[in-house]
Amino acid sequence: MAAFSQLRSPGLLGVTHSPEAPDDALVRSAQHGDRHAFGLLYARYARMVHGILLSRVPPHDAEDLVQDVFLQALPRLASLREPAKFPGWLAAIARNRATDFHRHTKNDVPLNEESASIESVAPASGSRRTPHTSAEAHAILDAIRSLSETYRETLILRLVEGMTGPEIAARTGLTHGSVRVNLHRGMQMLREILSQKATPAAGGDL
């Protein structure tokens, strides 16, 4: 996060955008060198980028790669002709960065075998975490990781990053219909997987 501290300084154009400024206004300002505007885009889209990465790479690598994605996006931003397409454009950079990560990682760990701490992927919560809830969170995350990439990404954005369906659609460039289908089918498959895992334990020894 420190790498982007300079992006939150006053804009180079002398314009200070509010956090509620529309994406296209921020993108246009950032294209003209406004570091403050790009910092607001970073704050607005970091969760989405983290979720996309988390659905593809180990949790302990996702955090570092978030900054890589924005560092790649910054010099390319001037080439984005339609500011309204920024969400989908950034999402594509995140997916490509995950692909590059696996291409250049020699000792790759399968996603469903990753055992990094759940604290690195779970949304902030005011409740105290217990061994039971941590183990349950690990089981859910492992189950999500076993799904196909399409459902995995959408479910992580919803369940881990805490984004709503409409927000996922707006941030990723997916249609509302696609998000609804992905969440509905993904949740069905997730419940089935968790149910199958719970069945042997519930049966006990004969």
C-alpha positions as CSV (number, residue, x, y, z in Angstrom):
1,M,0.0,0.0,0.0
2,A,2.9,2.3,0.7
3,A,3.8,2.2,-3.0
4,F,0.6,4.2,-3.7
5,S,1.0,6.9,-1.0
6,Q,2.1,9.4,-3.6
7,L,-1.1,8.8,-5.6
8,R,-3.2,10.3,-2.8
9,S,-1.4,13.6,-2.9
10,P,-3.2,16.7,-4.5
11,G,-3.9,16.3,-8.2
12,L,-1.3,17.5,-10.7
13,L,-4.0,19.5,-12.4
14,G,-4.9,21.4,-9.2
15,V,-8.3,19.6,-9.0
16,T,-9.3,17.7,-5.8
17,H,-11.9,15.1,-6.6
18,S,-14.3,13.8,-3.9
19,P,-14.5,10.1,-3.2
20,E,-18.0,10.1,-4.7
21,A,-16.7,11.4,-8.1
22,P,-17.9,9.3,-11.1
23,D,-15.4,6.8,-12.6
24,D,-15.2,8.5,-15.9
25,A,-14.2,11.9,-14.3
26,L,-11.5,10.2,-12.3
27,V,-10.2,8.2,-15.2
28,R,-9.9,11.3,-17.4
29,S,-8.1,13.2,-14.7
30,A,-5.8,10.3,-14.1
31,Q,-5.0,10.0,-17.8
32,H,-3.7,13.6,-17.6
33,G,-1.4,12.8,-14.7
34,D,-3.7,13.5,-11.7
35,R,-2.3,11.2,-9.0
36,H,-5.0,12.0,-6.5
37,A,-7.7,10.8,-9.0
38,F,-5.8,7.5,-9.6
39,G,-5.5,7.1,-5.9
40,L,-9.3,7.3,-5.6
41,L,-9.6,4.7,-8.3
42,Y,-7.2,2.5,-6.4
43,A,-9.3,2.8,-3.3
44,R,-12.5,2.1,-5.2
45,Y,-11.3,-0.9,-7.1
46,A,-8.7,-2.6,-4.8
47,R,-11.3,-5.0,-3.4
48,M,-12.3,-6.1,-6.9
49,V,-8.7,-6.6,-8.0
50,H,-7.9,-8.5,-4.8
51,G,-11.0,-10.8,-5.2
52,I,-10.1,-11.5,-8.9
53,L,-6.5,-12.4,-7.9
54,L,-7.6,-14.4,-4.8
55,S,-9.7,-16.6,-7.1
56,R,-6.6,-17.5,-9.0
57,V,-3.5,-17.3,-6.8
58,P,-2.6,-18.2,-3.2
59,P,-3.9,-15.8,-0.6
60,H,-0.5,-14.6,0.6
61,D,0.4,-13.6,-3.0
62,A,-2.8,-11.9,-3.8
63,E,-2.1,-8.9,-1.5
64,D,1.2,-8.1,-3.2
65,L,-0.2,-8.6,-6.7
66,V,-2.9,-6.0,-6.1
67,Q,-0.2,-3.3,-6.2
68,D,1.4,-4.9,-9.3
69,V,-2.0,-4.7,-11.2
70,F,-2.3,-1.0,-10.5
71,L,1.4,-0.3,-11.3
72,Q,0.7,-2.0,-14.7
73,A,-2.5,-0.1,-15.2
74,L,-1.0,3.4,-14.5
75,P,1.2,3.7,-17.5
76,R,-1.4,2.1,-19.8
77,L,-4.2,4.3,-18.7
78,A,-3.6,6.9,-21.4
79,S,-4.4,4.3,-24.0
80,L,-7.9,3.6,-22.6
81,R,-10.1,5.5,-25.1
82,E,-13.4,5.0,-23.3
83,P,-13.2,5.8,-19.6
84,A,-16.5,4.0,-19.0
85,K,-14.8,0.8,-19.8
86,F,-12.2,1.2,-17.0
87,P,-13.8,-1.5,-14.7
88,G,-13.6,-4.3,-17.3
89,W,-10.3,-3.1,-18.5
90,L,-8.8,-3.2,-15.0
91,A,-10.4,-6.6,-14.3
92,A,-8.7,-8.0,-17.5
93,I,-5.3,-6.7,-16.3
94,A,-5.9,-8.4,-12.9
95,R,-6.8,-11.7,-14.6
96,N,-3.8,-11.5,-16.9
97,R,-1.5,-10.7,-14.0
98,A,-2.7,-13.9,-12.2
99,T,-2.0,-15.9,-15.4
100,D,1.6,-14.4,-15.5
101,F,2.0,-15.3,-11.9
102,H,1.4,-19.0,-12.5
103,R,3.5,-18.9,-15.7
104,H,6.5,-17.6,-13.8
105,T,6.0,-19.5,-10.6
106,K,8.1,-22.7,-10.6
107,N,6.7,-24.3,-7.5
108,D,3.0,-23.7,-8.0
109,V,0.6,-24.7,-5.2
110,P,-2.9,-25.9,-6.3
111,L,-5.5,-23.5,-5.2
112,N,-7.5,-26.1,-3.2
113,E,-4.4,-27.1,-1.3
114,E,-3.4,-23.6,-0.2
115,S,-3.3,-23.3,3.6
116,A,-2.4,-19.7,4.1
117,S,-4.1,-17.9,7.0
118,I,-7.8,-17.0,6.4
119,E,-7.1,-13.6,8.0
120,S,-5.4,-12.6,4.7
121,V,-8.6,-13.1,2.7
122,A,-11.6,-12.7,5.0
123,P,-13.3,-9.2,5.2
124,A,-12.8,-7.2,8.3
125,S,-15.1,-8.1,11.1
126,G,-15.8,-6.8,14.6
127,S,-16.4,-10.3,16.0
128,R,-13.6,-12.2,17.6
129,R,-12.2,-15.1,15.5
130,T,-12.2,-18.5,17.1
131,P,-10.5,-21.8,16.0
132,H,-13.9,-23.1,15.0
133,T,-14.8,-20.2,12.8
134,S,-11.3,-20.1,11.3
135,A,-11.5,-23.8,10.4
136,E,-15.0,-23.3,8.9
137,A,-13.8,-20.3,6.9
138,H,-10.9,-22.4,5.5
139,A,-13.3,-25.1,4.5
140,I,-15.6,-22.7,2.7
141,L,-12.6,-21.0,0.9
142,D,-11.3,-24.4,-0.1
143,A,-14.7,-25.4,-1.4
144,I,-15.0,-22.2,-3.4
145,R,-11.5,-22.8,-4.9
146,S,-12.6,-26.2,-6.2
147,L,-15.2,-24.6,-8.4
148,S,-14.6,-23.5,-12.0
149,E,-13.0,-20.1,-12.5
150,T,-16.2,-18.3,-13.5
151,Y,-18.1,-19.2,-10.3
152,R,-15.0,-19.0,-8.1
153,E,-14.3,-15.3,-9.0
154,T,-17.9,-14.2,-8.5
155,L,-18.3,-16.0,-5.2
156,I,-15.1,-14.7,-3.8
157,L,-16.1,-11.1,-4.7
158,R,-19.4,-11.7,-3.0
159,L,-18.5,-13.8,0.1
160,V,-14.9,-12.7,0.8
161,E,-14.8,-9.1,-0.5
162,G,-18.3,-8.4,0.6
163,M,-19.4,-6.9,-2.7
164,T,-23.1,-6.9,-3.7
165,G,-24.3,-8.4,-7.0
166,P,-24.9,-5.0,-8.6
167,E,-21.5,-3.8,-7.4
168,I,-19.8,-6.9,-8.9
169,A,-21.5,-6.2,-12.2
170,A,-20.5,-2.5,-12.2
171,R,-16.9,-3.2,-11.1
172,T,-16.1,-6.1,-13.3
173,G,-18.0,-5.2,-16.5
174,L,-20.0,-8.4,-16.3
175,T,-23.8,-8.1,-17.0
176,H,-26.2,-8.2,-14.1
177,G,-27.7,-11.4,-15.6
178,S,-24.3,-13.1,-15.7
179,V,-23.5,-12.2,-12.1
180,R,-26.9,-13.4,-10.9
181,V,-26.5,-16.7,-12.7
182,N,-22.9,-17.2,-11.5
183,L,-23.9,-16.4,-7.9
184,H,-27.0,-18.7,-8.0
185,R,-25.3,-21.7,-9.6
186,G,-22.1,-21.1,-7.7
187,M,-23.9,-21.1,-4.3
188,Q,-25.8,-24.3,-5.3
189,M,-22.5,-26.0,-6.0
190,L,-20.9,-24.6,-2.9
191,R,-23.7,-25.9,-0.7
192,E,-23.5,-29.3,-2.3
193,I,-19.7,-29.5,-1.8
194,L,-20.0,-28.4,1.9
195,S,-22.8,-30.9,2.4
196,Q,-20.8,-33.8,1.0
197,K,-17.9,-32.9,3.3
198,A,-20.1,-32.7,6.3
199,T,-21.9,-36.0,5.7
200,P,-19.1,-38.4,6.9
201,A,-18.5,-36.5,10.1
202,A,-22.2,-36.4,10.8
203,G,-22.5,-40.2,10.3
204,G,-19.9,-41.1,12.9
205,D,-18.4,-44.5,13.4
206,L,-20.6,-47.6,13.4
